[in-house]
């Protein structure tokens, strides 16, 4: 990857929309102005464009999302290129010389201690190779990561100085939320974030730290709603069921977070131990966890996600604007700040 491309793409490669996937299905979308147009006929029975769009709703929503993502990425690349051209011209440097000074020149190589720590943490993946054998690979990987992070930071510095404005409209999805969906934050908050997740998805675990950061950064301004989206993993349903059972005793969010941040196999014993650690009534919890009383609601949440075109977790909707994967907090903050500014106007 060249330095210039690295600058344009920033952390896309490193911190891109990573998530756990399932088979694709479907999503509601607003019909076009000519929704009543007849596009087919069977034995005299007319088929309208509106009927076709209802059937293809999720695929159409996905196309709109992909179209926006492609345009936004292209816009970000153009902005980055113009920022670079302007900054290089102001300093009387070529763009390559500017990147060498501001990106390459400010990235330090990993120390021997850092390399050893990384090796020890990933020893199983080393396939029996010694520290000396994998040191060049670790050095290259760390350098690429630091280059990407510094390139993104430099791009943000240039953006703040240049007063960059983005007015490209993101598609919004209308969400229908049940009254009993687990919610954090005030009902009248100007921003509502809805997260669809599977407790066995490692990217959902990774995203929880970002969720914690965002909720701490915007107290009283964000309403957070949980929705289950089962990926069909062995313990997806039991874990979701256990969180609901904890909710019966007023501990949904504590249990929910524990599932995402505390390691465990989510087997029956693990789920019960988590409940005991929170002081829940063991008998009530066990009886609830062994029942199917919440299964219909959990599956209904999953079906609602499928109808929105969701095919991976975590998927977030920030006032209807879709964000997918374990994304950095600043990416959420950018959308939240935009929504807050819209709310003021």
N, C-alpha and C positions, 0 to 999 in steps of 0.2 A: 504494500500500500504506500503510495507516495505521500510526502508530507502535506501536499496541497489537498489531496483527497481526504486524508486523515482529518485535516482542519474542517473541511466541508461537512463531513459526516459526523464529526464529533464523537459522541458515545453511542452511536447507533449500533455498531458492531458489538460493543462491550456491554451496553445496558439496554439493548433493544427489547422489543415486546416479547419477553420470554414468558411462557405459560404452559400449563398442562392441557393437552388436547383430548377431544373425543370426536366421534363421528359427527359430520356436519348435518345440520337440519335447517331450520327456517325463521323469518322476521317480519312484523307488520310494517308497512310503509304507506305513506300517504299516496293515494291514487293520483294519476295525472289528470289534467283538466278534462280530457276526453275519455274519462273512465267508462262512460256509457256506450262508447263505440263498440259496435259488433265486430268481433275479430274471428268468429267461427260459427258454424251452424251444423247441427246434427239432426237430420230428419225434421227440419223446420224449427227446431229448438235453438234459439240464439245463445251464443256465448259472448259475454261482454269482456272488454279489457279489464274492467273492475274485478270480475270473477277470476280472470287469469292472474292478475296482480295479487289477489288474496292468496292464491295457491303458491305463487312464487315470491311471497312477501319477504321471507328470510333471505333468499338469494339476492333479491333486489336491494335489501338493506345492506348486505355484505358488499355488493358492488358499489353502492354509494360511499360506504366507509372506506373501501379500498381506493376509490377515486379521490376522496379527500386526502387520504394518507399519501398518495402519490403526488398530489398537488402540493401538499404541505412540505414534503421532503424536497421537492424541486424548488419551492419558494425558499426554504432554509438554505439550500445550496447556493441559490442566486444571491441571497442576502450575505452569506459568508464570503462569496467571491467579491462582491462589491465592497464589503468592509475591508477585505484584504487589499484590494486595489487602492482604496482611499488611504489606508494606513501606510502602505508601501510608498505611495507617491509623496505623502507628507514627510516621510523620513528620508526620501531620496534613495530608497533601496529597491532591489527587485523583490518580488514576492517570496522567492525561495530564500533570499538572504534574510528577510524579515522573519520567516518561519524558523530558520536556523537559529536566529538570535532569541526569539521569544518562545519557541517550543523546544527544539532540540537542545539549545543551550541551557535551558532551565530544568531539564530532566536529569536526575542523578541515577546512576546505576545502583542496583541492589547491593547491599553489603554481604559479606560472607555469612554473617549471622542471620540476615533475612533469608538468604538462599537456603540455609540449613533448616530454618523454621518451616519454610514452605515445603521442603523435601520431607521433613518428618510428618507434617500434616497430611501429605499426599503419598506416603510411602507405598500404600497398597496399589496405587495407580502406576507406580514406577516399574512394575513388572520385574522386580528383582535387581534392577539396575542400581549401581552405587551412586552416592552423592556426586562423585567426580564425573560420572557418565552423564548425569542429567543436568549438571550445573549450566552448561551452555543453553539448554532448552528453557530452564527457569529464568536465566538472565534475559533471554530474548522475549519471553512471555511478559515478564515484569516491565521491561522497557516499552513494549508495545502498549501495555495498559497505561503506563505513566504518560506516554506520548499522547494517547487518546484523551486522558484526563486533562493534561496541560493544554492541548489544542482546544478542548471545549471551554476551559477557563479563559483562555486568551480570546476566543470568539465572544464569550459573554462580556469581557472587558470592553472589547470594541463596540459591541451592541449597546452597552450602557452609555458609552461616550457619544455614539452617533444618534441616539434617540430613535432606535428602530421601532416601527409600528407594524403590526400584522393585523389585517382586517379580513383575512380569508375566513369565511364562515364554516364552522364545522357542522356536520349533520347532527341533528338531535333526534333522540328516540323517546317517544312517549311511553312512560312506564306506568303500569297499574299495580299499586302495592296494596296488599291486604292489610287490614287494620291491625292484625296481630303480629305483623312482621317485627322482629327484634330491632329496636331503634336506640341510638345514642344521640344525645344533643336535643336542643329545643325544637319543637314542632314548627316554629315560625322562623327558623334559620334561613338566611337567604340562599344558602347552598345546600343541596342534598346530594350526598354520595351514596350510591347503591353498589354494593359489591356482591357479585356471584362467585362463590368459591366451593372447593372441595377440600375437606380437612386433610386429605391424604396427598394433596398436591404440594410438592416442595416449593413451588414458586409462590403459592399462597402463604406459606410459612415465611418466605423471604419478604413478601410484601407487607407483612404485619408490622414490621418496624417502621415502614414508611407511613402506614395508617396511624400508628401511635404518634409519629412526629407531626403529621398533618393535624390531627385532633388537638394536639398540644399547641400548635402554632396558631390555630384559629378557634379559640374557645368561644362558644356561643354563636359562631357564624356558620358552623357546619353541622348538619344533621346526617348521621351515618346509619345506613340501613343494611342489614344482613339478609342475603338470600342464598339458599343452598343450591348447588348445581352438581349433582352426582355424576362423576366420571365413570362409574362402574367399577371402581377399585374395591378390593375385598372388604375393607373396613370403612368405606365412605358412608354408607347408611348407618351403621352402628354408631359412628362418631357423631354424625349429625343428630341422631336420635338422642345420644347422651347429652349433647349441648342443650337440646330442648328440655330434657328432663331436669338438668341443672337449673334451667330457667323457671321451672315450676317452683323451685325453692329460692327464687330471686337471685340466682347466680349465673344467668346465661352468659353475660359478657365476660365474667371472670373465667368461666370454663372454656368459652370460645377462644379467648386469648391463650389460655394454657395449652389448648390443643395445637395452637399454631407456633408457640414459642418454646415449649418444653418437649424435649425428645421423648419418644415412646412409641410402642408398636400399635397402640390403639386397640389392642385385644381387650377382651372382657375384663380381665384383671387390671389392666392398665387404666381403663376407663373408670373402674370402681375406685382404684387408688387415687386418681385425680379428684374424684368426688369427696373421698374421705379427707384428703388434704385440705379441702375447702370447708370442712365441717358440715357437709351435707348429711341429711338423714340417710344412712346407708340402706335401710329397708325400703324407704320410699323410692330412692334412686334406682335400686336394683329392680324393683317391681316395674317401674316405669321403663327402664332400659330394656327389659325383657318383653315389653309389650310393643304393639304397633300403633299406638294412639297418635303418634305424630307422623307416621309414614306418609299418609295422604297429603299432609301439608308440605312435607319435604319433597315429595315427588311432584306436587303441583308447582313448587318453586322452580324445580328443574325444568318442567315443561314450559313454564313462562320464559325461562332463559332460552330454551330452544326456539320458542316463537319469536324471540328477539334476534335470532341468528347467532347466538353465542355458541362457540365450539371449543373454547379453551378457558382455563381459569388461571389466575383471577381476571375477571372482567369487571370493570368499574364503569358507572355512568355518573358523571358530574353534571348535575342539572340536565341530564339527558345526553351529554357529550361523552362518547365512548373512549375509554382508555383500557388497553389490554396488556396484561403482563406485570412482572415485577419491575416497575418503573421507578426512577429516582423521585424523591420528594419534590424537587424543583419543577418537575414536569407537571405534577399535580398542582403545585402552587401557582404556576403560570395560568392554568385554566381557572383555578379558584379566584385569583386576583382579577381576571377578566370578568368573571361572573359577578364579583362584588362591585366592580366598577360599573357594570351594566345596571346593577340593582340601584345604584345611586342616581343614575341619569333618568 
